[in-house]
Amino acid sequence: MSLNVLRGEILSFTDDPDQSTDQGYVHYDDGILIIEDGLIKAIGPASELLSAIPADAVVLEYQNKLIMPGFIDTHIHYPQVDVLASYGEQLLEWLNNYTFPTEKQFSDPQTARETADFFLDELIKAGTTTALVFGTVHPQSVQAFFEASESRNTRMICGKVMMDRHAPDYLCDTADQSYEDSKALIEQWHGRGRQLYAVTPRFAITSSDEQLQKAGQLLQEYPGIFMQTHLSENTDEVDFVQQLFPGAEDYLDVYDQNGLLSSRSVFAHGIHLCEREHARLRDTQSSISFCPTSNLFLGSGLLDLAALEKAKVSYSMGTDVGGGTSFSMLQTLNEAYKVAQLRQHKLSPLKAFYLATLGGAKALKLDHLIGTLQPDREADFIVLDYAATPLIKRRISKCQTLEDRLFAMMILGDDRSIAETWVAGQCLYQSSLND
């Protein structure tokens, strides 16, 4: 039996704090978290749980730190690590000038393996323990990613990009090939350990009707798999989709006609949506991944969170590396707050951290496994350092409430704020600042 006991300030969400009939979270100034064989065994105030700890157990004590669930990133591209911070383009030009040439390299398994290892190490360093991840059109890119994730025992979701038109020939598959490649990867990896599969048409522009139908066929044949794609990120993109699919009511309807909307479907961006699309997302329990650093960097637009809330559309947080500019969910929440401000909407720190943890798990229908520190959940969690930098330490010392501390962390924090990252009850990352 493997047993770990942690003592310190603990925060875990139980519900959306903006919607809950109670406060939607549990918080202990002096709490105990007991981990047994990779699962959470108990959580509660130290005054109640200390007596339940075996006498020979080592208690890890954390001062001036916050223990909370690991971050969940619901939209990110692992092959785009090397196009981060590429200058000066909007979406369609950025894809052609930077993304597609870089993704070509992933026909080489060694490139895929090296990048997957680097990518996962950066995610863990940033406190992200689960992500919904795009590979490339090459099945070997997904093979390499799952192998790297399996070796770390991280719970990850990934898929091979399906793309058969309006892209360079060297990145195009066919409808049948994308179906067969995806099917083989599903059967090998979905549900193997902590690995899960997502059917992944890049976006409507780069998939024919036949390929989108094949994507829908996979969802029918393999209940429980996921679907990820892009939706209404850029106005030029929306216009092009309308030209390509004149029989669709709107952008979302292209996917809907092919059976791609479900409770396990995550659509990145969703900035330029109409009321009908909001209603259809709600009715199918599909969700939006909000990617503020990418939306600002590529000049795509400002997501209207108030409209999503009013329409009762589920949403969560995505970094969208490499259009996004940081692996850090703290930096992503920083930009999310500013986007909301520009839309005259308040994003509270409690809601922000909920979206980055339990909210992401709920969007992925994995909240029975991850996203919260409740008994029998998988023990994926992080330790935030209130003194990671002199500025953060000084600012935190002036904070009077939990909300104040969370807000300071999401505005001033980044990967330096992650003291430790634990995956399935094992500490996979420890900051050198702790030495």
N, C-alpha and C positions, 0 to 999 in steps of 0.2 A: 504493500500500500504506500502510495506517495501522498504525503500530507504537508501542506504549507499554511501557515497562519500569518496574516498581516494585520497590523494594528495602526490606525491613523484616521484622519478625516476621510469619510466615504460618502459618495453621492451616486445614486442610481435612480433612473426614471422608471415609473410604473405606468405612465400614461402621458398624453400630450398635456403639458401644464396649462395651456391656453383653453383646453376643452374639458379637462377633468373636473369631476364633481368634488374631488379633494385637491390637494396641491399637486398631485401627479408625480411625486418623487419621494424618496426616502433619503435622509441626510443625517449622518452621525458625526458630531465633532470629534468624538473618540469612539471609533467603531472597530469591530473585528470582522475579518473576512477569512473563512476557513475553506481551503481548497483540498479536495481529496480525489486523487486519480483523474485529474484534469477537469473535474466538475466542481461547481460551488456547492459546498455542503451546508454552510450556514453564514448568515450575515446579521449583524445587530450591534447594539451598543456594547462597549467593552464591559460595562458594569454587569451585564447579563450573561455574556458568553465566556468570560475568562475562566469561570469555574468548569466549563465544558471542555476545555483544552487539555489534552493529555499532558501529564506532568513532564514527560520527556520531550515535548514538542518545542521547537525553536520558534519564537515569535519575532517576526521581522517588524520593527517599529519605524514609522515614518513621521518625521517632524517637519512642519511647514510644507506639507505636500497634500495632494488630493488624489485618492484612489477612486477610479470611475471606470465604466465599461470602455473597451476599445472603440475607436472610431470606425464607422462604416461608410465607405465611399461607394456611391451607387453609379458612378460613371467615370471611367478612366481608361486610357489606351496605353498598355505597357510598351508597344513598339515605338511610341512617340517620345520617349525619354530624350532622344537626341535632337528633337526639334523644339524643345522648350526654349523660350526666349528668342524665337526667330522673328525678325523685324518686318513690320510694315504692311501686312496684308489682312484682308477680310476673308471670310470663310472659304469661298470657292477657290480664290487665288491661292490661299494658304495651303489648301489641300494639294493643288497641282504643283506648287513651287517647292513645298517643303515635305509634306506628309507622304505623298505617293513615292517620291524617289527614296525616302528613308525606308518605307515599308518594303520596298523591293529587296532590301538586304536580308529579309527574314526568310527567304528561300534557303538560306544557309543555316543549318541547325546549330552550328557553333555560335553564330551571331545571336540566334534566338535564346540559346542557353545562357550566354553571358549577360544579355540584357535582362532576361527574366530574373536571374540572381540579383543583379544590381537593383532592379525595380522593386522586388520584394523586400530587400534589405532597406531601401529608402522608405517604403511604406511603413515597415515596422518601426524604423527610427522616428517616423512622424506620428506614431501611435495608432496607425490604421491596421486593424486586425482582420477585416473582411472588406473585399472590394468586388464590384461587378466590372469585369475587365474585357476589353476588346483585344483580340489577337490581330493577325493579319489574314489575308486570303489564303495563306499557306498553312495547311494542317500541322506542319512541323512546328510552327510558332506556338500553337496551342499545346501540342505535346510537350514542348520544352517548358512552357509555363506551368502546366499541371505537375510535371516532374519536380520542378523547383518548389512549388507550393507544397506538394506532398512531403518533400524532405524536411520542410519546416513545420508541418502539421497545421498550416493555416487553413481556415475555411474561406475558400475563394470560389468565385463563379467566373467562368471564362468561356469565350466562344470564337470560332473561326469566322472571319468576315465573309459574307456572301456578297459578291460584286461581279456582275456580268456585263456592264455597259457603262459608258461615260466615265471611263477611267483608262489609264494606260494599259495596253495589251498585256504587259508583263504582270499586271495585278488582276486581271480578269479571269474568273473561272467560268463555268457554265451552270445553268440551272441544275442539271443532273449531277454534275461534279460536286457542286456545293452541297446538294442533298446527300450524296454518298459520303463525302468527307465528313460532314456534320454527323451523320448517322453513326459512322465508325467511332468518332470521338465521343459521342454520347454513350455508346455501349461500352466503351473502355473506361470512361472517367466519371460519368454522372453517378453520384452516390458512392464513389470509391473513397473510403475514408471521409475526409472533410471536403472533397472536391465536388463541384456542381457545374452543370453545363447551361449555357445560354445560347439559343439560336440567335444569330447576329447578322441580319442584313444591315449593311452600313447605313444607308438611308435610301429613300424611294428613288432618288435620282440615279443611283448606281445599280438598281435591281430592276430587271424586266418583270412584267406581270407573271411570267412563268416561274421565275425565281422566287418571287414573293409567295406564290401559291405553294411552292415546295417548302418554304419556311413554315407556312401555316400547316402543311401536311406533317412536318416534324412535330409540331406542338400537339397535334391530334394523336400521333402515334406514340409519343412519349409523355404522358401526363406527369406533371411535376417538374419538368424542365422550365427554364426561364426564356424570356425573349428580351433583347435589348436592341435599340436602334436610336436614330436621331429624329427629331421632329421640330419643325418651325423654329430653327435657330436663327436664320438670316432671311431678310426680305427677298433678296435675289433668289435664294434657294426656294422659298415658298412660291415665287412666280414661276420658276422653272418646273416645279412639281405640277403646278396647274396646267402648264403646257403639255407635259408628258402624260398626264392622266386626266383628260378632259371629261371622262365619265364619272369622276369622283366629286363628291360634294365639296370636299376640302382636303387638306393635306392628311389629316388623321384618317379620313375615309379610305384613302389608298390602302392603309394598313388594315383597317376594319374589314374591307371587302375580301381580304385574304386571310382572315381569321387570326390576326396577330394581336388582338386586344384581349387581355385576361388579367387575373389578379397577380400573375407573375410577369407581367410586361412592364418594362421600365423605359420610358421615352426621355432621352436627354434633351434638355433646354425648354421646349414648349413656350417660347417667348411670344410668338405672334399667333395666338389661337383665338378662335371665335367662341361665342357662347355654346354653340352646338357641339364643338369639340370638347369643351369643358364638361358638358353634360354627359357626353359619351364616355369620356375618361372615367368620370364618377360612376356611371352605371355599370361599367365593366370592371371596376376596381383596379384599373390600370393606374400607373403613377408617373409623375414627372421627377426627373433628377435636375435639381437647381445647381447650375455651374457658374457662379458669379465671376470668378477670376477669368474664366474663358470668355464669358459674354462681354466683359469689359475689354479684355485684351484684343479680341477680334472685332470689337465694335458692333456686336450683334444686337444688343438691346438690353432693356431692363425688365426682368421677369416681374409680373404683377402678382405678388404674393397674396394681396388682398382679394384679387379676383379668384385665385385658386381656393382660398379659404371660403369665400362666399359660395362657390360652386361645389364645395366639399370634395375637391380633388386632392388625393394623396400626393405628397411630395417629400423629397429627402435631399441630401446634399451630395454633390459630386465635385471632384477637383478638375476633371477633364484634362489632366495632363495628356499631351503636351500643348493643346490650345490654352488650357489652364496653366497658371504660372507657378504653382507650388503644390508639393505633395502634402503640405500641412493643412489639416482640417481647421486648425485655429486660424490660419491666414484666410482660408476659404470662408469661415464664419465672419471674419473681419469684413471681407468684401460683401458678403451677403447683407450684413447690417447696413452698409452704405447704399447698396442697390435699393433696399427697402426704404431707406430715408428719402432717396430721390423719387420714389413712388409714393411718398407721404404715408408710409406704413411703418409701424414700430415692430422690430424683431427683438424680442426680449432675450436676455442671455440664457434664461432657462429654456425657452423655446429653441434657441439656437443649438444648445448642447443636446437637447432631446432629439432634434432632427439629425444630428451627427452620430447618435447612438441608437436608442430604441426606435426612433422614427425611421431610420434606415432599415433596421431589422423588420419593422412592420411592413415597409414598402416591399421588401423581398420575401415576405411571409416566412421569416425565419426567427420571429420573436419568441418562439418556443425553445430556441436554441441559444441565441446570442442577443446582445444589445442591452442587457440588464443584468444586474448582479443579484439574481434570485436563486434559491436552492434548485439544484438539478440542471441549471444552465451550464453551458460550456464556459470554462474559466478563461475568457479573453478579456483582459483589462489593462489599464495603463495607470501610471503614477505621474501626475502633473506636479511640477516643481514651482512653488510660489516664489522661489528666489533664483530662478534660472539665469536672470540677468540683473545687474544692479538697478536698472530702471523698473523692472517688474517687481523686484523685492521692495523698492521704495514705494511704488504705487500700491502694492498689496497691503503694506503696513498701514496705509491710510483708509483701507476699506473697512466698512462696518458690518456688512452683510455678505451672505453667500452670493447673492446676485451681483453685488459690487465686485467680488473677487472673480466670478466667472466672466463678467464683462471685461475687466482689466486683462484677463488671460486671453480672451478671444481677440482683443484689439492689439495687445502688445506681444502676444505669444507666437511661437513658431516651433520648429522641431527641437530647438534648444530647451523648450519647456517640458519635453518628455523625459522624465527621469528613468522610467522603466516601461517596457512593454512585455506583457505576459500573454502567451498563446497556449491554450489548452493546459493551463496550470504550470507552464514552464516559462521562465524569464528568458526571452530571446534577445532582449536589448537592454543595456544599462548605460546611461550617459556617463561620459568621462567626467562630467561635472560632479558626479557622486563620489569620485575617488578621493 
